[in-house]
Amino acid sequence: MKSVAIIGAGITGLTAAFYLKREGVPVAVFEASGRVGGVIQSVRKDGFLAEFGPNTILETSPKIKQLVIDAGLQSRKLDTDPKAEARYVVRYRRPIKMPGKPLGFITTPLFTAKAKLAVLREPFIKPRRDGVEESIGQFVVRRFNQEFLDNAIDALVAGIYAGDPNKLSLPHAFPKLKALEDNYGSMIKGQIFGARDRKKSGEVAKDRAAKFSFDEGLQVLPDTLAAQLGDSLKLNTPVTKLTQTASGWRVTTASGEAEFGAVIYCGTAYQLSELVVEPLTPALSPLGGAREKKFSAFGEISYPPVGAVVLGFRREDVAHPACGFGMLIPKIEGFKILGTIFSSALFPNRAPAGHITLTSYIGGARYPELGLLPPDQLVEATMADLRVLLGVKGQPVFIHTKTWPQAIPQYNVGYGKYRDLLNDLEANSPKLFFAGHYRDGVSLGDSIVSGVNIAERVGKLL
Ligand SMILES: Cc1cc2nc3c(=O)[nH]c(=O)nc-3n(C[C@H](O)[C@H](O)[C@H](O)COP(=O)(O)OP(=O)(O)OC[C@H]3O[C@@H](n4cnc5c(N)ncnc54)[C@H](O)[C@@H]3O)c2cc1C
């Protein structure tokens, strides 16, 4: 059997490689950088554990749970502390706990009476059926009101995409919300009546899904998957060119060329735009007839920069209990950070006794220029906000920052054109496949499911 080349050793590529290998399909994984995990990066130092990329995995699909079991990681998996469920949203320049129950919604100071009435009115607003692609911002204003967008959804969108709600596409970035309106005529009705349908499919809504990590952080998962690959993992080996052959693809790297039965691209959209592709029959290729071509359209997809700032404090230096998942900050509140995760409240052993870790994010589509600030300025800006919001005094005892110049792809209005192009390329370039965060959803869980699904598809085909 010819082997499968997997480009990218982020969680998508490693998951796909893991399952193909289990099915007896030989694989080779090419990774441009010197490490595995892609944007997953956990660092243990001085008794603190810092996560520079994602902090938790949401268990939205049974396939995620199964991967942990199949990788033999069940005993190292840590669920978030049930006491750390509270989420805060900043309003009136202070963090306010988000209501968990309907009664809490009526009494919360997070929203005015007008916004609360807008929620009660929502089930009676006619669904939109004209096929026009809306932004999540337009959708929320149409079904609720501007206050709901400015004071709640803007913050939630920053927490998921580090994105701009007036640009992110409802059907592409929030397909489940769109489906609620399409299928039930209303978000509220869909939340109530959709529970039964979700139970049937085994899928769990993001707001109810269990969250987890591992004893030494999320890096445990890619490291464990990579350990099974042995020599088939090739680090520091960027793939530069794909040449179609009569039976598959030739993969070119700086260290040479090799033939494969199939190729799965699990990198980023912006790196895909740099890949040179030479189809067998240029005239028939969706790439447009030229002998060699780049997938340059994918370079248009915006990945705004994000700065991650991990700070450790003595417990007595933070006035807020910071007991909960974290706080999200709407733009309207005028802070620089997008939000903060109360990292050491989520899992044990993230900070030494008597200390806490706070992980904050800066930049995104809201303030792209701030995401690229040098480390000392990232820390300064974060500290200024944390002093006001969480009552931080004194100086942090642990400081680590990480700049992601291109962090999370923005599924903005019009994103369908890129998904259509990927479908087209797969249909017309046999044995070349695409998977990962730029196609199947931006969360870690989405990437795992994407990796599982692509392994299944490719395995069946070989
Ligand atoms: C700061 C930040 C915080 C996040 N927080 C969360 C969170 O808390 N929860 C959550 O669910 N999700 C979160 N996410 C999103 C989630 O982490 C990602 O969507 C997911 O990890 C993407 O995995 P991937 O394998 O698809 O891509 P990546 O992790 O980007 O990996 C792609 C890999 O492909 C390699 N590559 C690309 N091109 C080539 C080539 N030509 N040759 C060889 N190798 C190549 C790259 O070097 C890279 O290692 C966060 C993302 C960021 C950036």
The ligand as an SDF file (V2000), in Angstrom:
LIG
                    3D

 53 58  0  0  0  0  0  0  0  0999 V2000
   -3.8910   31.9770   21.0440 C   0  0  0  0  0  0  0  0  0  0  0  0
   -4.8900   30.8950   20.7130 C   0  0  0  0  0  0  0  0  0  0  0  0
   -5.7600   30.4480   21.7100 C   0  0  0  0  0  0  0  0  0  0  0  0
   -6.6860   29.4370   21.4200 C   0  0  0  0  0  0  0  0  0  0  0  0
   -7.5180   28.9850   22.4280 N   0  0  0  0  0  0  0  0  0  0  0  0
   -8.3380   27.9300   22.2020 C   0  0  0  0  0  0  0  0  0  0  0  0
   -9.0440   27.2930   23.2830 C   0  0  0  0  0  0  0  0  0  0  0  0
   -8.8880   27.6510   24.4630 O   0  0  0  0  0  0  0  0  0  0  0  0
   -9.8780   26.2590   22.9750 N   0  0  0  0  0  0  0  0  0  0  0  0
  -10.0330   25.7980   21.7030 C   0  0  0  0  0  0  0  0  0  0  0  0
  -10.8330   24.8680   21.4900 O   0  0  0  0  0  0  0  0  0  0  0  0
   -9.3290   26.3360   20.6550 N   0  0  0  0  0  0  0  0  0  0  0  0
   -8.4810   27.3650   20.8780 C   0  0  0  0  0  0  0  0  0  0  0  0
   -7.7140   27.8810   19.8550 N   0  0  0  0  0  0  0  0  0  0  0  0
   -7.8490   27.2950   18.4980 C   0  0  0  0  0  0  0  0  0  0  0  0
   -7.1610   25.9230   18.3440 C   0  0  0  0  0  0  0  0  0  0  0  0
   -6.0420   25.8340   19.1670 O   0  0  0  0  0  0  0  0  0  0  0  0
   -6.7360   25.6900   16.8910 C   0  0  0  0  0  0  0  0  0  0  0  0
   -7.8040   25.8930   16.0210 O   0  0  0  0  0  0  0  0  0  0  0  0
   -6.1940   24.2830   16.6320 C   0  0  0  0  0  0  0  0  0  0  0  0
   -5.2090   23.9290   17.5750 O   0  0  0  0  0  0  0  0  0  0  0  0
   -5.6570   24.2310   15.1980 C   0  0  0  0  0  0  0  0  0  0  0  0
   -5.0020   23.0020   14.9470 O   0  0  0  0  0  0  0  0  0  0  0  0
   -4.4860   22.6640   13.4690 P   0  0  0  0  0  0  0  0  0  0  0  0
   -3.7380   21.3950   13.5690 O   0  0  0  0  0  0  0  0  0  0  0  0
   -5.6360   22.6960   12.5140 O   0  0  0  0  0  0  0  0  0  0  0  0
   -3.5230   23.8720   13.0480 O   0  0  0  0  0  0  0  0  0  0  0  0
   -2.1490   24.4080   13.6610 P   0  0  0  0  0  0  0  0  0  0  0  0
   -2.0840   24.2190   15.1270 O   0  0  0  0  0  0  0  0  0  0  0  0
   -1.9990   25.7890   13.1320 O   0  0  0  0  0  0  0  0  0  0  0  0
   -1.0330   23.4700   13.0200 O   0  0  0  0  0  0  0  0  0  0  0  0
   -0.6830   23.5320   11.6670 C   0  0  0  0  0  0  0  0  0  0  0  0
    0.7430   23.0080   11.5210 C   0  0  0  0  0  0  0  0  0  0  0  0
    1.0380   22.8430   10.1360 O   0  0  0  0  0  0  0  0  0  0  0  0
    2.3800   23.2090    9.9000 C   0  0  0  0  0  0  0  0  0  0  0  0
    2.5290   23.5300    8.4610 N   0  0  0  0  0  0  0  0  0  0  0  0
    1.8510   24.4480    7.7300 C   0  0  0  0  0  0  0  0  0  0  0  0
    2.2560   24.4430    6.4340 N   0  0  0  0  0  0  0  0  0  0  0  0
    3.2070   23.4990    6.3410 C   0  0  0  0  0  0  0  0  0  0  0  0
    4.0030   23.0260    5.2620 C   0  0  0  0  0  0  0  0  0  0  0  0
    3.9240   23.5300    4.0240 N   0  0  0  0  0  0  0  0  0  0  0  0
    4.8920   22.0180    5.5020 N   0  0  0  0  0  0  0  0  0  0  0  0
    5.0040   21.4690    6.7440 C   0  0  0  0  0  0  0  0  0  0  0  0
    4.2780   21.9000    7.8180 N   0  0  0  0  0  0  0  0  0  0  0  0
    3.3850   22.9020    7.6160 C   0  0  0  0  0  0  0  0  0  0  0  0
    2.5690   24.4060   10.8350 C   0  0  0  0  0  0  0  0  0  0  0  0
    3.9410   24.6400   11.1040 O   0  0  0  0  0  0  0  0  0  0  0  0
    1.7760   23.9700   12.0690 C   0  0  0  0  0  0  0  0  0  0  0  0
    2.5950   23.2980   13.0100 O   0  0  0  0  0  0  0  0  0  0  0  0
   -6.7570   28.8860   20.1100 C   0  0  0  0  0  0  0  0  0  0  0  0
   -5.8740   29.3370   19.1060 C   0  0  0  0  0  0  0  0  0  0  0  0
   -4.9360   30.3200   19.4070 C   0  0  0  0  0  0  0  0  0  0  0  0
   -3.9720   30.7690   18.3390 C   0  0  0  0  0  0  0  0  0  0  0  0
  1  2  1  0
  2  3  1  0
  2 52  2  0
  3  4  2  0
  4  5  1  0
  4 50  1  0
  5  6  2  0
  6  7  1  0
  6 13  1  0
  7  8  2  0
  7  9  1  0
  9 10  1  0
 10 11  2  0
 10 12  1  0
 12 13  2  0
 13 14  1  0
 14 15  1  0
 14 50  1  0
 15 16  1  0
 16 17  1  0
 16 18  1  0
 18 19  1  0
 18 20  1  0
 20 21  1  0
 20 22  1  0
 22 23  1  0
 23 24  1  0
 24 25  2  0
 24 26  1  0
 24 27  1  0
 27 28  1  0
 28 29  2  0
 28 30  1  0
 28 31  1  0
 31 32  1  0
 32 33  1  0
 33 34  1  0
 33 48  1  0
 34 35  1  0
 35 36  1  0
 35 46  1  0
 36 37  1  0
 36 45  1  0
 37 38  2  0
 38 39  1  0
 39 40  1  0
 39 45  2  0
 40 41  1  0
 40 42  2  0
 42 43  1  0
 43 44  2  0
 44 45  1  0
 46 47  1  0
 46 48  1  0
 48 49  1  0
 50 51  2  0
 51 52  1  0
 52 53  1  0
M  END
$$$$
